[in-house]
Amino acid sequence: MTHAENANIMVVDDEPANLKLLENVLKTHGYTVRSFPTGRLALAAAAQNPPDLILLDINMPEMNGYEVCERLKSNPELLTIPVIFLSGLNTTEDKVKAFQTGGADYISKPFQLEEVDARVETHLKLHELQQALELQNDHLEELVNQRTEQLQVAVKRIESTFDQTLQALGGALDLRDNETAGHSQRVSRYSLEIAQAMHCGEEEFRQIALGACLHDIGKIGTPDAILHKAGKLNPEETEIIRKHVRNGYDMVSRIPFLSPAAQIVLTHHEFYDGTGYPQGLIGKEIPMGARIFSVADTLDAMTSDRPYRTALPYQAAQEEIVRCSGRQFDPDVVQAFLGIPEQVWKRIRVELDSGSQ
């Protein structure tokens, strides 16, 4: 950045006497001055060594001052150079055109040297301030970019830790409930696959991913004697175990970054025909994420080994889901499920099984 008192000034005028006069006056103030009799020479010199300010005549041969200023301002590297027009043209139209072409000021001929001095000094200081502001903005932008990159790295670390924590929590819940290993991860991936087929939005994807992973978190408060009971539950025990959806909802809804999952945790045992619990919601009253999860959960439950039976083939799970369409499951979700090839479910299971080894 050039300080105003050490400025490099360019004077462009086809009158040698004007060039000499202005050059002598400006040099007495310590400015470096270059004089040019034509616009073409001035433009070429400016491109090679940009000045801090230009004093520009209008009526010149070959190329007038308006054209010179327009060409100067079309060059991004010269765009900010202040141009002061010096001209014997004194109509309002002439002055307006000077400003329209990019001029910063207009001095009428014959000019007073004191006026030229004052305006040159003012515009040099303004130009210096503008350069300082641009440098500051560039510095701030660089700092913002650095902080943004640091923040993005931090967010990725947090997201990675968050995902790992959820997977660990989901795995712990699976084991406590005697589910097969990896149930929460698989049902989460299955749910997202169906959600993609149903063209769900980004926020719904997040809700489904969280909800599927934490769907049974309320069972943390369920007594082991009930949770691990081999025989059929009595009505009182059934009521206790059903409370896990409400308990889970109460836990998850209090945590801001987990709250998107709360509605799925609460409603993942609702049935499409209204016979589910805890609210007996019917049809579209059930959140989309819960309706999707219900199909994914059944698919994984039937195609996974359990203590009381081996895994059933995919075809059996598909037939059961179709049979319960309109009763337990949303028919639209079932149709989306049926549109996904069996190989997709196998691939997901293989990927998750190999990743856990």
PyMOL commands that set and color helices and strands:
alter all, ss='L'
color gray80, all
select helices_A, chain A and resi 4-6+16-27+39-48+65-73+92-100+113-176+183-197+202-214+217-221+224-227+235-253+259-267+283-285+288-302+314-323+331-338+342-355
alter helices_A, ss='H'
color red, helices_A
select strands_A, chain A and resi 8-12+32-36+53-57+83-87+105-108
alter strands_A, ss='S'
color yellow, strands_A
deselect
rebuild
show_as cartoon
